[in-house]
Amino acid sequence: MQKFPQDLPQPDRPVVRKWRLAVVSFYGSLLAVMLALALTTGRDVQIAGTNVPPASPRK
């Protein structure tokens, strides 16, 4: 069953707070870096279409 910080003994609360801050900061910064890289890279995406281009006339 899930324990909330209010349910923990008083000495354990700072430890939980530090771990929570560490986890949120690590994954938050990782997400920020991934988002920045996604926005700054200039890769063009080609989407396959169903329209066939018209045939060029033969000379």
Sequence and secondary structure as in RCSB ss.txt:
>XXXX:A:sequence
MQKFPQDLPQPDRPVVRKWRLAVVSFYGSLLAVMLALALTTGRDVQIAGTNVPPASPRK
>XXXX:A:secstr
    GGGS GGGHHHHHHHHHHHHHHHHHHHHHHHHHHHH         S         
